[in-house]
Amino acid sequence: MSTDQGSAGLKHRRRLFAALGLTATYMVVEATAGFLANSLVLIADAGHMLSDVAGLSLALTAIWFAQRPPTPRKTFGYYRAEILAAVVNAMLLFAISGYILYEAYTRLVAPPEVASVPLLVVASMGLVVNLASARLLMSGAGESMNVRGAFLEVVSDLLGSVGAIAAGVILLTTGWKYADPLFAGFVGLFILPRTWLLLRGALDVLFEGTPAHIDINAVREAIIAQQGVEAVHDLHVWSVTSGFIALSGHVQVGDAADRDALLVSLRRELRSRFQIEHVTIQVENDQLSAELGQDCFPETSPWDGRRPSSKRAGT
């Protein structure tokens, strides 16, 4: 993906808009019904929907912001806006889950009366809305971390609807008051590890960590395997945003190497094998590599390497 193609979340913008409309409309219905029926699981689900509305709005705003062109001071543009949106979405999910768990605990201590029929009706309608929203966002969740954050929030709402239906059935058939807070607590607990994975992935991008699906040792070996390459060092692979991977590195070659042909071959290999589009490689001979070695960062790395002597002798 090049910097002029747009962010990974851009092509899912219309689906995000549709999911936002469905979620915002039903959030009002569910919150009203939850307060009237005195149902924590419905209020919890409406709370998740509130975070969805905020998260979907934030995701759409970030996609719009990410389309702003690069400037002399922002040479990569504003692609990281989508990653920041994913971080904020994760924090919203943590906050909502914490509130639900706290309320579930207080209601386990003193369970209130809950109207089971309104709970069942509203939760069933919510399940349909959440299924539709999840279906809209499912394809984008695997491509954009920003969309994935919104998708996780919708999934948590979907689980909330399932929990509310189960609680309503139990209340209607047995009158067991603990069903409402227990299912609400389950929803709060279920989403926490998934939220943590989203937050960790977003922070990895912000700290310019190697993308999880990239084996940097395999990248190094692919570079060293190219004809004429003797060594590679100062190798870095990172994500600018979801779907936009960049690489930089220093490649040491012999004096007789065709540098232009090597660069073309390296770019083609890295693009086709690792989907790395933005490649910056400095080609050096032995003398230049020795002179610049003190300036490389880091000075030595486990993924820096030299072609095995047996292979080098054969080139």
N, C-alpha and C positions, 0 to 999 in steps of 0.2 A: 504493500500500500504506500503510495507516495503522498507527499504533503498536500497535493492539490486534489486528492480524491475525496476528501471529507472523512469524517470520523466513522468508526464502525457502527455507531448508533444512529447515524443519519438516516439510513434506509429504513429504519424501524420507527421513524418519527410519527407516521400516521397511526400505526398500531398503538403507540404510546398515547396519542390524543384520544383514540377510541376507548382505551382502557381507563383513561382519566375521566372521561365523561360517564362511563358506567359506574365507576367507583364513587365519584362525588355524588351522583344522584342517589345511589343506594345507601351511602354512608348516613345521609340525613334520615332516611326511612328507618334504618336499623338503630341509630342512636335514640330516636324518639320512641321506638318500640321497646328498646332495652330499659329505658327509664320508666316507661309506663308499666312494663311487666316486672320491674325490679330484678332483672336478670343480669348478673355479672358477666356471664359468658357472651351475651349479646352486646353489652357495653364494651367488653374486651374486644370483640370482633369489630365493633364500630370504631374503637380506638385504633386498631390496626388499620382500618380503612382511612382514618384521618391521616395516619402516617403514610399510607399509600398515596393519598391526594397530594400531600407535601412532597413525597418522594418522586412521584410521577411528574409533578410540576417542576421539581428541581432537575430531573433527568432531561425534560424537554428544554428547560432554560439552558442547561449545560450544552446540549446538542446545538442549540442556536448560537451560543457563545463560542463554541469550538469552531464554528464556520468563519469566524472573523479572520481576515488574512494576516499572514505574518508581518511583523514590523522589524525595523533595525534593532529594536531592543527585545523583541519576542520573535526570534528567528524561526522557531518551531510553531509559531502561532499560539493558539489557546486550547490545544488538544487536552491538556491536563485538567481543564474544567470538568470534563466528564469523570475523571478519576476522583476529583474532589467531591463531586456529587455522589459518587459511590460511597465515599467515606462518611459524608453527612447522612446518607440513607442508612448506613450501618449504625451510626450513633442513634438515629431515630428509632430503629428497631430495638436496640439495647434498652433505650429509655422506656418504650412502650412495654416491652417484655418485663422489665423490672416493676413497672406499675401494676401490671396484671398479676404478677406473682405475689406482690404485697397485698393486693386486694383479695386474691384467692386465699391467702393465709388468714386474713381477718374474717373472712366469711366461713372458713372452716371452723374457726373458734366459735362463731355465733352465726349459723346459717339462717338467712332470712327466708321469707315466703317468696316463691317465684311462680308467676303465671305460666303454666306449661304450654297451653295452646297457642297464645301469641308468640311464644318462644319458638315453637315448631314451625309455624307459618312463616315468620320473618326469616328464620335461619334457612329454611328450604329455598326461599327466594334468593337469599344471599349466596347460597351454594351455586345457583345457576349463574348469577352475576360474576362470581369469582372464577368459575370454570371458564366462562367466556373471556374474561380478562387474562387468565393464565394462558389460554390458548393463543391469544393475540401476541403475548410476549415470549412464548416458549422459544421460538426460533431465534430471537435476538439475544436470549440469555446466554447462549453459547458463544456469541461473537463479541458482545460489548459488556464490559464490566458495569457500565452505567445502567444498561437495560437489565443486567442480572440482578442489580440491587432492587430495581422496581419489581422484577419478577418474583424475587424472594418475598417481598412484602405481600404481593398478591397471593402467593402460596400460603403464607402464614394466615391470611384472611380465609382462604379456602379451608384450611384445617380448622380455623375458628368456627366456620359454618358447620363443618362436619361434627365438631365437638358440641356445638349448640344443639344440633339435631339429636345427637345421642343423649345429651342431658335432658332435652325436652321429652324424649321417649321414656327415659327412666323416671322422670318426675311424674309424667302422666300415668304410668302404669304402676309405680310403686310408691310415689310420694317421697322418695329419698332425697332430702334437701342438699346432701353433700355432692350430688352429681354436678350441679352448676359450677361451684368453685373448683372441683377436681378437674373437670374438662378444661376450664379456663386456664388452670395452672399447667396442664399438659401442653396447651398451645404456646404458652409463654416459654416453657422449657424446650420445646421441639425446635423453635426457630433460633435459639441462642448459638448452637455450634455452627449453623449455616451462616449466621450473621458474622461470626468470628472469621470464618473462611473468606467471606466477602471483604471484610475489613483488612485482613492480612494480605489478600491479593492486591487491594488498592494501595496499601502501604508499601508493598514490594515495588510497585510501579513508581511511587513517589520517591522511594529511596534508590531507584534505578537498579533494582536487582535483576538478575537473569530471569527471563520468563520461565515459568514452571515447566512448560512443554519443550524447552530448548535444553539439550545436553551440550554444555559448552565444551566438554572434552571431545564430543563428536564433531563440533564445529572446528575445533583446533586440528583434529586429525584430517578433516576434509580439506582444510587449507594446506596443511603440510603435504598432503597427497598430490597436490598440483605440481605439474612438471616445472622444475626450476626453483621451487621453494626449498630453502634450507632450514629456516626456523621461523617461528611466529612468537611475538611477545606483545605485552601491553594490550591484550585482547579483552574487549568489553562488549557485551550484548545486553540491551535493555529495551524496555517498552516506553515509547513516548505516550501512547494511549492504547486502548484495546485494538489489536489488529495492526498496529504500526510499530514494527520492531526495527531497531537500529543496531548497527555494529561498527566498531572502530578497532583498528589494530595495526601493528607494525609487522611487515613481512620481509624477511631477509632472503636475498637471492644472490646468485653468482653474477659476475660481471657480464657474462655472455647471455644472460636471460633476456627474453623479449618481454619487457615490462608491460607494454600496452596489451599484448595478447594475454598475458597473465592476469591483468586486471579484469579484462572482459570475461575470461574463463572463471575467475573467482566470483564475480558478481552473478554470473549465470548459475553456478553451482549453489551459492548461498541462497539465491532466490528460489530455485526449483526444489531444493532439498529441505531448506529450513524456513522458507517464506520470509526471508529477511530482505526487505526492499531497499532500505536506506543503508548503504555500505560505504564506509570511508576507510581506505587502506593506504598506509604509507609504505612504499616499497623502498628497501634500503640494501646497499651492498655491505660487505663485511666491515669496511672502514667506517662508513656512516653509522652503521648499527653500533659499533664500538663507541663512537663519539657521542651518540645520543642515548646510550644505555643508561647513563647516570640520571637522565631527565625523565625516564619513563615512570609511570605510576600505575600500579605498584611496581617496585623495582624487580621483584620476583613474584610469580604467581603459580599456583599448581596447574593452571591451564596454559602456561607459556611452555613452548617446547621446540625441539629441534628434530629435523628428519633423522631417523636412525641411520648410522653410518653406512650400513649395507645398502640402503636405498640410495643414499646420497652418492655413493660411489658409482651407482649404475646410471645416474642422470647425466 
